[in-house]
Amino acid sequence: MPNESVAEAGTAPKTPATSEFEALNNVIAALTPLSEEARRRILESASLFLRVDMQPRARTPSVHATGEPASPSLGSRPLYSEDTSMSAKDFLLEKQPRTDVERIACLAYYLTHYRGMPHFKTIDLSMLNTEAAQPKFANTAYSSNNAVKLGYLVPSTKGQRQLSAVGERFVRALPDREAARAALEAVRRRTSTKRSRVNSTNGEE
């Protein structure tokens, strides 16, 4: 009996933090040998079984004095996963761009938020497009220029480009085409209103 007491006294009780750490290690050890797709499938199944919500919470849009939502694209619909480990191929598959210009915008978004490259050149877009296993652009520079003309990209420093506010909201709303279209209209409407006010002010002067 004394020996048992000594053994029990020498064993530190497990704390919640210790138990969580061991559980995490067990999960990592079990998933490491598997493919990325298998890991994702298992984690999704586990979250459903355990009733754990793995989706990011939808952000409530701010409301202007007029009572209208500030951004239709960021309404009550849940956003895509913010997991930055998502591959370029999976990201493009999720966003489902329909045109070369939309694909350019998606690639620009991925470079900005997943690769930490807010400023990029055409070659960067082309290389990422290849990595994502997408159809080759007939002319990447031409598609990139069109993305600038349509407002998805804007010029940056040293001949580089960056994602615009329009492109940001458009890609974020995809693959919901209706929400993406609403995001474009909302941003462009505000831009048009600002320009009208500037022109009106200049005319008064």
N, CA, C and O of each residue as an XYZ file, in Angstrom:
820
protein
N       0.812     -1.224      0.000
C       0.000      0.000      0.000
C       0.839      1.264      0.000
O       0.555      2.179     -0.774
N       1.896      1.352      0.867
C       2.731      2.560      0.837
C       3.331      2.798     -0.531
O       3.439      3.939     -0.981
N       3.739      1.675     -1.223
C       4.338      1.827     -2.538
C       3.343      2.422     -3.526
O       3.688      3.255     -4.364
N       2.057      1.955     -3.400
C       1.042      2.475     -4.301
C       0.819      3.961     -4.070
O       0.605      4.730     -5.007
N       0.875      4.346     -2.799
C       0.668      5.759     -2.482
C       1.769      6.603     -3.070
O       1.525      7.695     -3.582
N       3.008      6.085     -2.995
C       4.126      6.818     -3.544
C       3.986      6.954     -5.047
O       4.264      8.017     -5.602
N       3.550      5.866     -5.729
C       3.392      5.879     -7.178
C       2.324      6.876     -7.588
O       2.472      7.620     -8.558
N       1.208      6.867     -6.795
C       0.140      7.797     -7.132
C       0.565      9.246     -6.894
O       0.198     10.155     -7.638
N       1.360      9.430     -5.817
C       1.800     10.780     -5.515
C       2.781     11.290     -6.554
O       2.875     12.495     -6.785
N       3.517     10.371     -7.187
C       4.521     10.774     -8.173
C       3.939     11.004     -9.541
O       4.630     11.513    -10.424
N       2.681     10.642     -9.747
C       2.033     10.831    -11.044
C       1.233     12.126    -11.036
O       0.260     12.257    -10.293
N       1.638     13.070    -11.854
C       0.949     14.367    -11.907
C      -0.409     14.194    -12.566
O      -0.506     13.551    -13.611
N      -1.438     14.742    -11.989
C      -2.779     14.629    -12.594
C      -2.832     15.357    -13.926
O      -2.183     16.386    -14.116
N      -3.611     14.812    -14.838
C      -3.742     15.438    -16.154
C      -4.625     16.675    -16.073
O      -5.676     16.665    -15.432
N      -4.188     17.719    -16.720
C      -4.978     18.948    -16.793
C      -5.684     18.977    -18.144
O      -5.305     18.226    -19.043
N      -6.696     19.821    -18.313
C      -7.361     19.925    -19.619
C      -6.386     20.256    -20.740
O      -6.524     19.761    -21.858
N      -5.399     21.098    -20.434
C      -4.423     21.477    -21.452
C      -3.581     20.284    -21.873
O      -3.268     20.113    -23.052
N      -3.208     19.440    -20.871
C      -2.415     18.243    -21.173
C      -3.208     17.283    -22.037
O      -2.687     16.739    -23.010
N      -4.469     17.075    -21.684
C      -5.321     16.161    -22.445
C      -5.489     16.637    -23.886
O      -5.443     15.834    -24.818
N      -5.683     17.951    -24.067
C      -5.846     18.502    -25.420
C      -4.568     18.334    -26.233
O      -4.616     18.034    -27.426
N      -3.421     18.532    -25.573
C      -2.136     18.392    -26.269
C      -1.934     16.955    -26.737
O      -1.482     16.722    -27.858
N      -2.270     15.991    -25.879
C      -2.135     14.581    -26.248
C      -3.092     14.229    -27.384
O      -2.732     13.496    -28.305
N      -4.316     14.758    -27.310
C      -5.296     14.491    -28.367
C      -4.807     15.052    -29.699
O      -4.926     14.404    -30.739
N      -4.252     16.268    -29.654
C      -3.728     16.895    -30.865
C      -2.598     16.068    -31.464
O      -2.547     15.852    -32.675
N      -1.694     15.610    -30.606
C      -0.574     14.789    -31.083
C      -1.066     13.496    -31.722
O      -0.529     13.053    -32.737
N      -2.100     12.891    -31.117
C      -2.648     11.639    -31.653
C      -3.286     11.861    -33.024
O      -3.142     11.046    -33.935
N      -4.000     12.997    -33.147
C      -4.650     13.314    -34.424
C      -3.603     13.551    -35.507
O      -3.720     13.034    -36.618
N      -2.578     14.336    -35.176
C      -1.521     14.642    -36.135
C      -0.792     13.376    -36.562
O      -0.502     13.182    -37.742
N      -0.495     12.509    -35.580
C       0.215     11.264    -35.886
C      -0.610     10.363    -36.798
O      -0.068      9.687    -37.673
N      -1.934     10.359    -36.587
C      -2.805      9.504    -37.394
C      -2.988     10.038    -38.806
O      -3.109      9.258    -39.751
N      -3.011     11.379    -38.963
C      -3.286     11.974    -40.269
C      -2.049     12.205    -41.120
O      -2.151     12.298    -42.343
N      -0.892     12.297    -40.501
C       0.342     12.597    -41.235
C       0.611     11.672    -42.415
O       0.994     12.164    -43.477
N       0.432     10.359    -42.288
C       0.734      9.465    -43.430
C      -0.255      9.590    -44.586
O       0.021      9.097    -45.679
N      -1.401     10.240    -44.370
C      -2.458     10.281    -45.380
C      -2.280     11.460    -46.331
O      -1.509     12.382    -46.063
N      -3.006     11.414    -47.443
C      -2.955     12.493    -48.430
C      -3.732     13.703    -47.910
O      -4.504     13.598    -46.957
N      -3.515     14.845    -48.548
C      -4.201     16.065    -48.139
C      -5.711     15.915    -48.266
O      -6.457     16.363    -47.396
N      -6.159     15.291    -49.343
C      -7.596     15.095    -49.549
C      -8.182     14.188    -48.479
O      -9.277     14.444    -47.977
N      -7.446     13.109    -48.119
C      -7.917     12.178    -47.098
C      -8.008     12.884    -45.739
O      -8.956     12.673    -44.982
N      -7.010     13.723    -45.442
C      -7.032     14.460    -44.175
C      -8.254     15.367    -44.094
O      -8.950     15.415    -43.079
N      -8.498     16.086    -45.192
C      -9.638     17.008    -45.208
C     -10.950     16.244    -45.032
O     -11.839     16.677    -44.298
N     -11.060     15.105    -45.714
C     -12.286     14.311    -45.633
C     -12.527     13.794    -44.210
O     -13.651     13.824    -43.710
N     -11.456     13.321    -43.570
C     -11.575     12.784    -42.217
C     -11.941     13.885    -41.221
O     -12.790     13.688    -40.353
N     -11.299     15.034    -41.354
C     -11.581     16.144    -40.437
C     -13.016     16.640    -40.601
O     -13.685     16.965    -39.620
N     -13.483     16.695    -41.855
C     -14.868     17.123    -42.092
C     -15.854     16.117    -41.496
O     -16.859     16.509    -40.901
N     -15.567     14.819    -41.654
C     -16.443     13.781    -41.104
C     -16.451     13.842    -39.578
O     -17.497     13.698    -38.944
N     -15.274     14.058    -39.004
C     -15.179     14.142    -37.544
C     -15.951     15.337    -37.016
O     -16.628     15.242    -35.992
N     -15.849     16.469    -37.718
C     -16.557     17.667    -37.264
C     -18.070     17.475    -37.332
O     -18.804     17.973    -36.478
N     -18.535     16.745    -38.358
C     -19.972     16.460    -38.460
C     -20.419     15.520    -37.348
O     -21.471     15.713    -36.738
N     -19.609     14.505    -37.097
C     -19.945     13.514    -36.069
C     -19.982     14.162    -34.685
O     -20.870     13.878    -33.881
N     -19.016     15.029    -34.419
C     -18.909     15.676    -33.108
C     -19.725     16.961    -33.015
O     -19.765     17.614    -31.973
N     -20.382     17.314    -34.137
C     -21.209     18.518    -34.195
C     -20.393     19.773    -33.874
O     -20.818     20.634    -33.105
N     -19.223     19.846    -34.479
C     -18.359     21.015    -34.325
C     -18.413     21.818    -35.614
O     -18.116     21.291    -36.686
N     -18.788     23.081    -35.520
C     -18.889     23.941    -36.697
C     -17.504     24.397    -37.110
O     -16.873     25.185    -36.406
N     -17.019     23.901    -38.262
C     -15.682     24.232    -38.748
C     -15.693     25.396    -39.720
O     -14.632     25.853    -40.148
N     -16.876     25.886    -40.076
C     -16.978     26.979    -41.039
C     -16.792     28.310    -40.337
O     -17.256     28.481    -39.210
N     -16.107     29.279    -40.994
C     -15.970     30.609    -40.398
C     -17.326     31.272    -40.286
O     -18.160     31.144    -41.182
N     -17.548     31.970    -39.205
C     -18.833     32.632    -39.006
C     -19.023     33.772    -40.001
O     -18.094     34.520    -40.304
N     -20.235     33.880    -40.494
C     -20.534     34.971    -41.432
C     -20.465     36.285    -40.687
O     -20.910     36.390    -39.544
N     -19.905     37.282    -41.339
C     -19.808     38.593    -40.725
C     -21.058     39.398    -41.035
O     -21.528     39.416    -42.173
N     -21.594     40.063    -40.022
C     -22.781     40.878    -40.219
C     -22.385     42.171    -40.895
O     -21.510     42.876    -40.392
N     -22.992     42.505    -42.011
C     -22.605     43.727    -42.724
C     -22.946     44.965    -41.922
O     -23.964     45.017    -41.231
N     -22.088     45.953    -42.022
C     -22.375     47.213    -41.350
C     -23.501     47.901    -42.106
O     -23.711     47.646    -43.291
N     -24.219     48.771    -41.418
C     -25.374     49.430    -42.024
C     -25.148     50.929    -42.033
O     -24.756     51.514    -41.023
N     -25.398     51.549    -43.181
C     -25.255     52.991    -43.303
C     -26.457     53.672    -42.658
O     -27.402     53.019    -42.216
N     -26.398     54.979    -42.617
C     -27.500     55.746    -42.039
C     -28.781     55.535    -42.813
O     -29.874     55.697    -42.271
N     -28.652     55.173    -44.076
C     -29.844     54.963    -44.909
C     -30.530     53.651    -44.594
O     -31.650     53.406    -45.041
N     -29.835     52.778    -43.798
C     -30.418     51.489    -43.462
C     -30.053     50.398    -44.430
O     -30.511     49.266    -44.277
N     -29.219     50.708    -45.452
C     -28.827     49.717    -46.443
C     -27.517     49.068    -46.037
O     -26.653     49.735    -45.469
N     -27.349     47.767    -46.319
C     -26.095     47.104    -45.991
C     -24.940     47.767    -46.708
O     -25.081     48.214    -47.847
N     -23.782     47.834    -46.036
C     -22.607     48.471    -46.638
C     -22.050     47.642    -47.766
O     -21.505     48.189    -48.725
N     -22.178     46.308    -47.672
C     -21.620     45.449    -48.711
C     -22.497     44.232    -48.927
O     -22.514     43.339    -48.081
N     -23.227     44.165    -50.032
C     -24.102     43.025    -50.289
C     -23.336     41.724    -50.355
O     -23.887     40.677    -50.016
N     -22.084     41.752    -50.780
C     -21.309     40.523    -50.955
C     -20.868     39.927    -49.648
O     -20.528     38.745    -49.596
N     -20.864     40.725    -48.566
C     -20.402     40.224    -47.290
C     -21.558     40.086    -46.320
O     -21.415     40.338    -45.124
N     -22.695     39.687    -46.843
C     -23.881     39.567    -46.028
C     -23.862     38.348    -45.143
O     -22.830     37.998    -44.570
N     -25.016     37.696    -45.030
C     -25.144     36.597    -44.093
C     -24.597     35.287    -44.623
O     -24.558     34.302    -43.886
N     -24.172     35.242    -45.878
C     -23.654     33.989    -46.428
C     -22.270     33.714    -45.873
O     -21.458     34.631    -45.751
N     -21.984     32.439    -45.527
C     -20.664     32.131    -44.984
C     -19.598     32.306    -46.047
O     -19.827     31.990    -47.215
N     -18.434     32.808    -45.655
C     -17.335     32.976    -46.578
C     -16.610     31.658    -46.752
O     -16.812     30.729    -45.970
N     -15.761     31.566    -47.780
C     -14.996     30.354    -48.000
C     -13.984     30.186    -46.886
O     -13.717     31.125    -46.136
N     -13.434     29.023    -46.776
C     -12.455     28.748    -45.735
C     -11.249     29.667    -45.854
O     -10.732     29.887    -46.949
N     -10.798     30.211    -44.702
C      -9.636     31.084    -44.688
C      -8.351     30.282    -44.485
O      -7.303     30.858    -44.194
N      -8.423     28.972    -44.635
C      -7.248     28.125    -44.474
C      -6.251     28.446    -45.577
O      -6.469     28.123    -46.745
N      -5.146     29.091    -45.184
C      -4.171     29.511    -46.192
C      -3.309     28.369    -46.706
O      -2.429     28.581    -47.541
N      -3.554     27.155    -46.213
C      -2.810     26.014    -46.740
C      -3.481     25.456    -47.997
O      -2.950     24.550    -48.639
N      -4.647     25.998    -48.344
C      -5.356     25.538    -49.538
C      -4.476     25.732    -50.771
O      -3.865     26.787    -50.944
N      -4.416     24.728    -51.611
C      -3.593     24.810    -52.811
C      -4.244     25.729    -53.837
O      -5.448     25.980    -53.794
N      -3.428     26.222    -54.756
C      -3.954     27.088    -55.813
C      -4.989     26.339    -56.651
O      -5.988     26.918    -57.080
N      -4.745     25.063    -56.878
C      -5.685     24.258    -57.671
C      -7.046     24.179    -56.979
O      -8.084     24.359    -57.617
N      -7.035     23.910    -55.670
C      -8.292     23.819    -54.923
C      -8.995     25.169    -54.859
O     -10.222     25.240    -54.926
N      -8.216     26.238    -54.729
C      -8.805     27.577    -54.653
C      -9.529     27.920    -55.952
O     -10.662     28.403    -55.923
N      -8.887     27.676    -57.081
C      -9.519     27.957    -58.375
C     -10.732     27.064    -58.589
O     -11.734     27.488    -59.165
N     -10.633     25.816    -58.118
C     -11.756     24.896    -58.255
C     -12.935     25.392    -57.437
O     -14.084     25.263    -57.859
N     -12.660     25.956    -56.270
C     -13.723     26.458    -55.404
C     -14.361     27.726    -55.966
O     -15.579     27.894    -55.903
N     -13.537     28.618    -56.516
C     -14.042     29.895    -57.002
C     -14.739     29.801    -58.360
O     -15.630     30.598    -58.651
N     -14.346     28.845    -59.186
C     -14.995     28.600    -60.478
C     -15.062     29.838    -61.386
O     -16.152     30.218    -61.813
N     -13.931     30.469    -61.686
C     -13.950     31.612    -62.621
C     -14.391     31.151    -64.005
O     -14.066     30.040    -64.424
N     -15.137     32.008    -64.720
C     -15.682     31.617    -66.025
C     -14.941     32.238    -67.207
O     -15.049     31.753    -68.333
N     -14.198     33.298    -66.954
C     -13.477     33.958    -68.036
C     -12.008     34.100    -67.664
O     -11.630     33.908    -66.508
N     -11.186     34.438    -68.650
C      -9.756     34.644    -68.394
C      -9.546     35.781    -67.396
O      -8.679     35.699    -66.527
N     -10.347     36.843    -67.526
C     -10.206     37.987    -66.633
C     -10.577     37.601    -65.198
O      -9.902     38.009    -64.252
N     -11.629     36.831    -65.039
C     -12.017     36.375    -63.701
C     -10.935     35.467    -63.111
O     -10.664     35.505    -61.911
N     -10.323     34.652    -63.972
C      -9.249     33.772    -63.494
C      -8.042     34.594    -63.052
O      -7.394     34.271    -62.057
N      -7.744     35.663    -63.799
C      -6.654     36.568    -63.418
C      -6.929     37.153    -62.036
O      -6.036     37.217    -61.192
N      -8.170     37.578    -61.812
C      -8.545     38.160    -60.523
C      -8.388     37.142    -59.394
O      -7.918     37.480    -58.307
N      -8.780     35.902    -59.655
C      -8.656     34.845    -58.646
C      -7.190     34.543    -58.342
O      -6.817     34.351    -57.185
N      -6.372     34.504    -59.376
C      -4.943     34.262    -59.192
C      -4.313     35.408    -58.396
O      -3.472     35.182    -57.526
N      -4.731     36.636    -58.704
C      -4.219     37.801    -57.993
C      -4.620     37.747    -56.513
O      -3.832     38.094    -55.632
N      -5.838     37.312    -56.260
C      -6.320     37.190    -54.882
C      -5.497     36.142    -54.136
O      -5.121     36.340    -52.980
N      -5.225     35.034    -54.805
C      -4.452     33.960    -54.166
C      -3.038     34.433    -53.847
O      -2.528     34.172    -52.758
N      -2.405     35.122    -54.784
C      -1.057     35.644    -54.541
C      -1.063     36.613    -53.359
O      -0.155     36.600    -52.528
N      -2.081     37.439    -53.296
C      -2.165     38.454    -52.248
C      -2.379     37.861    -50.865
O      -1.685     38.217    -49.913
N      -3.345     36.952    -50.757
C      -3.749     36.453    -49.436
C      -3.130     35.116    -49.035
O      -3.060     34.801    -47.847
N      -2.686     34.336    -50.001
C      -2.148     33.013    -49.681
C      -0.631     32.938    -49.840
O       0.009     32.051    -49.276
N      -0.066     33.850    -50.594
C       1.388     33.837    -50.822
C       2.068     35.101    -50.290
O       3.288     35.238    -50.381
N       1.288     36.008    -49.745
C       1.869     37.235    -49.211
C       2.520     38.092    -50.277
O       3.544     38.729    -50.027
N       1.925     38.114    -51.480
C       2.447     38.903    -52.598
C       1.398     39.912    -53.065
O       0.743     39.684    -54.083
N       1.223     41.021    -52.346
C       0.231     42.017    -52.760
C       0.596     42.723    -54.064
O      -0.277     43.269    -54.738
N       1.884     42.715    -54.423
C       2.345     43.314    -55.677
C       2.981     42.213    -56.528
O       3.817     41.453    -56.041
N       2.592     42.131    -57.771
C       3.036     41.019    -58.606
C       3.140     41.455    -60.062
O       2.630     42.504    -60.456
N       3.815     40.622    -60.848
C       3.964     40.865    -62.276
C       3.188     39.799    -63.053
O       2.702     38.823    -62.482
N       3.086     40.006    -64.347
C       2.344     39.073    -65.202
C       2.919     37.665    -65.109
O       2.170     36.688    -65.114
N       4.251     37.554    -65.024
C       4.891     36.246    -64.955
C       4.471     35.493    -63.702
O       4.369     34.267    -63.718
N       4.225     36.229    -62.601
C       3.778     35.595    -61.361
C       2.397     34.977    -61.539
O       2.127     33.878    -61.054
N       1.527     35.700    -62.241
C       0.183     35.189    -62.511
C       0.257     33.959    -63.415
O      -0.455     32.978    -63.201
N       1.117     34.021    -64.414
C       1.263     32.917    -65.352
C       1.790     31.665    -64.664
O       1.305     30.562    -64.916
N       2.788     31.836    -63.790
C       3.369     30.693    -63.080
C       2.364     30.069    -62.120
O       2.295     28.845    -62.001
N       1.586     30.903    -61.435
C       0.579     30.383    -60.514
C      -0.529     29.666    -61.280
O      -1.070     28.666    -60.807
N      -0.862     30.178    -62.461
C      -1.874     29.544    -63.300
C      -1.451     28.128    -63.680
O      -2.268     27.207    -63.696
N      -0.156     27.967    -63.989
C       0.382     26.635    -64.308
C       0.345     25.742    -63.086
O      -0.024     24.571    -63.176
N       0.728     26.291    -61.941
C       0.717     25.524    -60.691
C      -0.692     25.039    -60.352
O      -0.875     23.944    -59.821
N      -1.674     25.867    -60.663
C      -3.067     25.515    -60.356
C      -3.671     24.572    -61.385
O      -4.851     24.232    -61.302
N      -2.858     24.146    -62.363
C      -3.305     23.209    -63.399
C      -4.484     23.762    -64.193
O      -5.412     23.031    -64.538
N      -4.434     25.063    -64.478
C      -5.485     25.716    -65.250
C      -5.092     25.757    -66.729
O      -3.910     25.642    -67.053
N      -6.059     25.918    -67.621
C      -5.734     26.050    -69.050
C      -4.793     27.223    -69.276
O      -4.921     28.262    -68.629
N      -3.870     27.062    -70.171
C      -2.900     28.118    -70.437
C      -3.585     29.322    -71.078
O      -4.443     29.169    -71.948
N      -3.199     30.524    -70.641
C      -3.736     31.742    -71.244
C      -3.199     31.878    -72.669
O      -2.035     31.576    -72.932
N      -4.046     32.330    -73.573
C      -3.578     32.590    -74.933
C      -2.548     33.714    -74.900
O      -1.556     33.690    -75.628
N      -2.803     34.696    -74.041
C      -1.889     35.822    -73.866
C      -2.120     36.382    -72.460
O      -3.059     37.144    -72.231
N      -1.250     35.993    -71.525
C      -1.434     36.391    -70.131
C      -1.419     37.911    -69.968
O      -2.214     38.466    -69.209
N      -0.512     38.581    -70.686
C      -0.413     40.038    -70.582
C      -1.706     40.704    -71.044
O      -2.165     41.672    -70.438
N      -2.286     40.181    -72.113
C      -3.538     40.737    -72.647
C      -4.669     40.563    -71.627
O      -5.434     41.494    -71.377
N      -4.766     39.366    -71.043
C      -5.810     39.101    -70.045
C      -5.610     39.972    -68.806
O      -6.574     40.458    -68.216
N      -4.346     40.161    -68.419
C      -4.037     41.000    -67.260
C      -4.411     42.459    -67.533
O      -4.937     43.147    -66.658
N      -4.136     42.917    -68.744
C      -4.501     44.289    -69.123
C      -6.020     44.481    -69.100
O      -6.521     45.523    -68.675
N      -6.733     43.469    -69.561
C      -8.194     43.544    -69.536
C      -8.717     43.570    -68.101
O      -9.722     44.218    -67.809
N      -8.022     42.856    -67.208
C      -8.413     42.852    -65.794
C      -8.242     44.253    -65.201
O      -9.012     44.666    -64.333
N      -7.232     44.975    -65.675
C      -7.030     46.358    -65.234
C      -8.138     47.248    -65.777
O      -8.683     48.083    -65.055
N      -8.471     47.064    -67.062
C      -9.513     47.881    -67.691
C     -10.866     47.696    -67.012
O     -11.645     48.641    -66.886
N     -11.138     46.461    -66.575
C     -12.416     46.171    -65.926
C     -12.392     46.464    -64.432
O     -13.409     46.324    -63.753
N     -11.228     46.871    -63.915
C     -11.149     47.292    -62.513
C     -10.805     46.223    -61.506
O     -10.822     46.489    -60.304
N     -10.489     45.004    -61.960
C     -10.134     43.946    -61.021
C      -8.716     44.140    -60.462
O      -8.441     43.809    -59.309
N      -7.836     44.675    -61.290
C      -6.464     44.972    -60.891
C      -6.187     46.457    -61.085
O      -6.861     47.133    -61.863
N      -5.190     46.952    -60.366
C      -4.753     48.341    -60.533
C      -3.229     48.362    -60.596
O      -2.576     47.480    -60.038
N      -2.653     49.366    -61.272
C      -1.196     49.457    -61.354
C      -0.570     49.651    -59.979
O      -1.153     50.286    -59.100
N       0.619     49.098    -59.808
C       1.365     49.250    -58.570
C       2.722     49.862    -58.891
O       2.871     50.513    -59.926
N       3.696     49.669    -58.040
C       5.023     50.251    -58.264
C       5.904     49.359    -59.136
O       5.714     48.144    -59.199
N       6.864     49.981    -59.802
C       7.870     49.268    -60.588
C       7.254     48.340    -61.641
O       7.748     47.234    -61.862
N       6.187     48.787    -62.279
C       5.565     48.007    -63.334
C       4.747     46.830    -62.840
O       4.296     46.009    -63.638
N       4.551     46.739    -61.542
C       3.759     45.641    -60.982
C       2.283     46.024    -60.904
O       1.901     47.152    -61.215
N       1.471     45.069    -60.485
C       0.047     45.315    -60.309
C      -0.414     44.752    -58.977
O       0.292     43.979    -58.330
N      -1.612     45.155    -58.582
C      -2.173     44.634    -57.345
C      -3.685     44.513    -57.471
O      -4.303     45.097    -58.361
N      -4.257     43.747    -56.568
C      -5.698     43.523    -56.575
C      -6.414     44.787    -56.120
O      -6.011     45.419    -55.143
N      -7.475     45.153    -56.831
C      -8.243     46.344    -56.467
C      -9.339     45.970    -55.469
O      -9.559     44.793    -55.182
N     -10.014     46.981    -54.950
C     -11.131     46.746    -54.039
C     -12.248     45.990    -54.757
O     -12.918     45.137    -54.173
N     -12.433     46.322    -56.035
C     -13.454     45.635    -56.845
C     -13.104     44.156    -56.987
O     -13.938     43.281    -56.756
N     -11.839     43.892    -57.376
C     -11.404     42.511    -57.539
C     -11.458     41.734    -56.246
O     -11.818     40.558    -56.231
N     -11.096     42.401    -55.146
C     -11.112     41.774    -53.815
C     -12.499     41.256    -53.474
O     -12.667     40.093    -53.107
N     -13.478     42.120    -53.598
C     -14.841     41.731    -53.213
C     -15.464     40.751    -54.197
O     -16.242     39.878    -53.815
N     -15.113     40.908    -55.461
C     -15.662     39.997    -56.468
C     -15.201     38.568    -56.204
O     -16.018     37.648    -56.158
N     -13.896     38.381    -56.030
C     -13.357     37.032    -55.816
C     -13.846     36.458    -54.494
O     -14.157     35.270    -54.406
N     -13.914     37.300    -53.470
C     -14.350     36.826    -52.162
C     -15.774     36.282    -52.219
O     -16.105     35.334    -51.507
N     -16.612     36.872    -53.055
C     -18.007     36.441    -53.139
C     -18.189     35.160    -53.958
O     -19.170     34.441    -53.768
N     -17.245     34.869    -54.873
C     -17.350     33.653    -55.672
C     -17.305     32.414    -54.777
O     -16.682     32.439    -53.715
N     -17.964     31.327    -55.202
C     -18.574     31.069    -56.510
C     -20.032     31.530    -56.640
O     -20.697     31.206    -57.625
N     -20.522     32.271    -55.667
C     -21.890     32.792    -55.737
C     -21.921     33.927    -56.762
O     -21.538     35.054    -56.450
N     -22.373     33.635    -57.977
C     -22.340     34.620    -59.057
C     -23.213     35.840    -58.750
O     -22.853     36.972    -59.072
N     -24.337     35.595    -58.139
C     -25.245     36.695    -57.839
C     -24.612     37.653    -56.821
O     -24.686     38.872    -56.974
N     -23.987     37.081    -55.777
C     -23.336     37.903    -54.756
C     -22.135     38.626    -55.349
O     -21.869     39.778    -55.006
N     -21.404     37.949    -56.244
C     -20.233     38.560    -56.875
C     -20.653     39.744    -57.740
O     -20.003     40.789    -57.734
N     -21.747     39.571    -58.484
C     -22.248     40.651    -59.332
C     -22.711     41.826    -58.474
O     -22.486     42.986    -58.821
N     -23.361     41.516    -57.351
C     -23.833     42.565    -56.451
C     -22.649     43.319    -55.845
O     -22.712     44.533    -55.650
N     -21.568     42.590    -55.548
C     -20.368     43.218    -54.989
C     -19.762     44.197    -55.984
O     -19.360     45.302    -55.620
N     -19.703     43.775    -57.255
C     -19.171     44.655    -58.298
C     -20.011     45.920    -58.433
O     -19.480     47.030    -58.488
N     -21.319     45.740    -58.486
C     -22.211     46.888    -58.663
C     -22.125     47.843    -57.490
O     -22.167     49.060    -57.670
N     -22.003     47.291    -56.274
C     -21.945     48.140    -55.078
C     -20.687     48.994    -55.067
O     -20.746     50.194    -54.798
N     -19.536     48.366    -55.362
C     -18.272     49.100    -55.354
C     -18.244     50.138    -56.470
O     -17.843     51.282    -56.252
N     -18.674     49.733    -57.673
C     -18.646     50.666    -58.806
C     -19.650     51.795    -58.635
O     -19.418     52.911    -59.099
N     -20.768     51.509    -57.967
C     -21.765     52.552    -57.729
C     -21.198     53.621    -56.796
O     -21.388     54.819    -57.006
N     -20.487     53.148    -55.746
C     -19.885     54.102    -54.813
C     -18.797     54.927    -55.500
O     -18.670     56.127    -55.261
N     -18.005     54.258    -56.367
C     -16.947     54.973    -57.093
C     -17.538     56.026    -58.017
O     -17.034     57.146    -58.103
N     -18.618     55.653    -58.710
C     -19.278     56.578    -59.628
C     -19.853     57.771    -58.878
O     -19.795     58.903    -59.359
N     -20.412     57.512    -57.694
C     -20.990     58.586    -56.880
C     -19.914     59.564    -56.431
O     -20.119     60.778    -56.452
N     -18.758     59.026    -56.022
C     -17.662     59.893    -55.588
C     -17.177     60.778    -56.733
O     -16.904     61.963    -56.545
N     -17.072     60.178    -57.937
C     -16.620     60.954    -59.092
C     -17.606     62.050    -59.433
O     -17.215     63.159    -59.797
N     -18.894     61.735    -59.315
C     -19.920     62.728    -59.629
C     -19.842     63.892    -58.673
O     -20.015     65.044    -59.073
N     -19.577     63.597    -57.395
C     -19.472     64.653    -56.399
C     -18.254     65.533    -56.678
O     -18.319     66.755    -56.550
N     -17.141     64.897    -57.060
C     -15.921     65.659    -57.365
C     -16.161     66.564    -58.556
O     -15.800     67.740    -58.529
N     -16.781     66.015    -59.623
C     -17.047     66.807    -60.833
C     -17.999     67.959    -60.524
O     -17.847     69.065    -61.043
N     -18.986     67.681    -59.666
C     -19.953     68.712    -59.299
C     -19.271     69.831    -58.532
O     -19.541     71.011    -58.756
N     -18.381     69.446    -57.624
C     -17.659     70.438    -56.834
C     -16.758     71.293    -57.707
O     -16.691     72.511    -57.541
N     -16.060     70.644    -58.647
C     -15.197     71.379    -59.563
C     -15.993     72.337    -60.447
O     -15.535     73.429    -60.781
N     -17.186     71.903    -60.811
C     -18.016     72.759    -61.656
C     -18.493     73.984    -60.926
O     -18.622     75.052    -61.525
N     -18.763     73.850    -59.617
C     -19.224     74.983    -58.826
C     -18.122     76.014    -58.650
O     -18.379     77.217    -58.593
N     -16.866     75.513    -58.563
C     -15.745     76.415    -58.418
C     -15.488     77.161    -59.734
O     -14.571     77.978    -59.812
